[in-house]
Amino acid sequence: MSRFDDTENALIEKLRALKAKPEVTINLLDIIDRLGVDGFTRGEVQAVLRALEQDKVIAFSTANRILMLRELP
């Protein structure tokens, strides 16, 4: 498994733990800080977030938040 896949799996797990669902915003700092403790860099997390944005799963919002657009894969 690639590092991107590892980061994606960890990120989705964290979003599920935060009960992410459509139309809910989530603080990005909570996600990035938690994944940083697990050994993932900010750049790795941002790459996965950009991929989820391209897939229309999330949208970047104001005040360091993301908006869930649909259910997680």
N, C-alpha and C positions, 0 to 999 in steps of 0.2 A: 504494500500500500504506500502511496506517495505521501509526502508531508502535507500537501494540499488536502488530500483525502482525510488524513488524520485530523487536520485543523477543522475541516468541514464537519466531520463527525462530532468532534468536541463542541463546536459552536452550536450545532443543532441540538445536541444533548443539553447544553446550557439554556438554550431558548425554550426547550420543552420543560426544563426544571422551573423556568420563570413563567410557565403556563402561557406561552406566546400563542395568540390566536388572532385572526383577522380583525383589523380596526383597532388594535391595541398598540400603544407606543411603548418602547423599552429603552432604557438608558444605556447608551453605548459604553459608557465608562464601566458600568457593572459587568458587562460581558467581557470587555477587553482586560480589565483588571483580574477577573476570575480566570480567564484563559492564560494570562501572564503567569499566574501562580502555577499553572499546569505546564509551563515551559514553552508556550507559544508566543511568538513576537507580535507586536502591534501590526507590522506589515503583513504577516501571515493571516491574521484575523481580518484585516482590511481587504485582502485579496479575496477571501471567501465571501465577505459581505458584498463586495462589488459583483461577484458572480451571482449571488442570490438576488441582487438588484436587477441584473440583466435578465434573470429568469422570472422577474416580476413577483418574487416571493416577499421582498421587502422594498421599502422606499426610505431614503435618507430624509429625515425630518429636521426640524429646528432644535436648537439647544442640545446637541449631541444625543439625539434620539433616533431610533428607527421605527418605522411604521410597518406593522405586519399587514401585507396585502392579501395573503391567502395562507392556507394551512401549510405546515412544514412538509417537505418531501419525506 
